[in-house]
Amino acid sequence: MEFVTNDFRIGADACRMEYVKFESNDGAEWKLTFDSWRQLKIAMREYRAREPNIPEGLTEAAFCLWSGSVRKIKITGGQGSFDTFNLVTKRKEQIKACSVESDLTSFGPNSVWDDLYFLDFYQDGAVDGKFDVFLIESSLIYSRRITARKTFREIQAEGKRPRFSLKELIEEESLVPLETSVQVW
């Protein structure tokens, strides 16, 4: 894992971005961290407490290990509400993920992306670090009706956080994963 700061042109904006670049040998450390989170998740069942969501640091790192993208830490100049960045294509990526059967995914009011990916860590009940990767067309998100009267885009325009199930959208649209049972370690 390498922490880097570089200047980029993202669209029309000149930016300075701090990011993490992962190497394939970082997968073993990722798996150790994932297993620690999973132990905590399972241990919380003893207390009949809510289990912690899978942290974005784990899901975004997993995506980068799979795709070769970098994980954005900080950006100055330009729109910086994306999660990862593809250094080859210069595309901003939004990463959403879940580790439970039914998700409720939230988007910030200023979320922007060129590509939206969903990682499903719930592998028929086995949450073992493997995941399926879906690429979801932006038009399916922006036009999605969130309430009886408002779409995703309209709720975002009000400065609110749209929330809905990406798994339901994937099922309704019969989306096929780019890859299944991805293992990054």
Residue pairs with C-beta under 8 A, 6 or more apart in sequence:
1 20
1 21
1 22
1 23
1 26
1 29
2 20
2 21
2 23
3 18
3 19
3 20
3 21
3 73
4 18
4 19
4 20
4 21
4 70
5 16
5 17
5 18
5 19
6 16
6 17
6 19
7 14
7 15
7 16
7 17
8 14
8 15
8 16
8 17
8 85
8 90
9 15
9 90
10 78
10 79
10 85
10 90
10 92
11 78
13 77
13 78
13 79
14 77
14 78
15 75
15 76
15 77
15 78
15 80
16 75
16 76
16 77
17 72
17 73
17 74
17 75
17 76
17 80
17 85
18 72
18 73
18 74
18 75
19 70
19 71
19 72
19 73
19 85
20 61
20 64
20 70
20 71
20 73
21 64
21 70
22 61
22 64
22 65
22 70
22 71
24 65
26 61
26 65
27 65
27 184
27 185
28 185
30 58
30 61
30 62
30 65
30 184
30 185
31 129
31 184
31 185
33 58
34 58
34 62
34 129
35 129
37 52
37 54
37 55
37 58
38 127
38 128
38 129
40 52
41 51
41 52
41 99
41 127
42 51
44 50
44 51
44 52
45 51
53 98
53 99
54 97
54 98
54 99
54 121
56 83
56 95
56 97
59 95
59 97
59 119
59 121
60 71
60 83
60 84
60 95
61 71
62 97
62 119
62 129
62 131
62 182
62 184
63 69
63 83
63 84
63 93
63 95
63 117
63 119
63 133
64 70
64 71
64 84
65 184
66 133
66 179
66 182
66 184
67 84
67 86
67 93
68 86
68 87
68 88
69 84
69 85
69 86
69 87
69 93
70 84
70 85
70 87
71 83
71 84
72 80
72 82
72 83
72 84
72 85
74 80
79 92
79 110
79 112
81 108
81 110
81 111
81 112
82 92
82 93
82 94
82 111
82 112
82 113
82 114
83 93
83 94
83 95
84 93
84 95
85 91
85 92
85 93
86 93
86 115
91 114
91 115
92 112
92 113
92 114
92 115
93 113
93 114
93 115
93 116
93 117
94 107
94 111
94 112
94 113
94 115
94 116
94 117
95 117
95 119
96 105
96 116
96 117
96 118
96 119
96 166
97 118
97 119
97 120
97 121
97 131
98 105
98 118
98 119
98 120
98 121
98 122
98 166
98 167
99 121
99 122
99 127
100 122
101 122
101 125
102 165
102 167
103 165
103 166
103 167
104 163
104 164
104 165
105 118
105 163
105 164
105 165
105 166
106 161
106 162
106 163
107 141
107 152
107 156
107 161
107 162
107 163
108 161
109 156
109 158
109 159
109 160
109 161
110 156
111 156
113 138
115 135
116 135
116 136
116 138
116 141
117 133
117 134
117 135
117 136
118 133
118 134
118 136
118 166
118 170
119 131
119 132
119 133
119 134
120 131
120 132
120 134
120 167
120 177
121 127
121 129
121 130
121 131
123 130
123 131
123 132
123 181
129 183
129 184
129 185
130 181
130 182
130 183
131 181
131 182
132 177
132 179
132 180
132 181
132 182
133 177
133 178
133 179
133 182
134 166
134 170
134 175
134 177
134 178
135 178
136 166
136 169
136 170
136 175
140 169
140 173
141 152
141 169
142 151
142 152
142 153
143 151
143 152
143 153
144 151
144 152
144 162
144 164
144 169
145 151
146 152
146 155
146 162
146 163
146 164
147 155
152 162
152 164
155 161
155 162
156 162
169 175
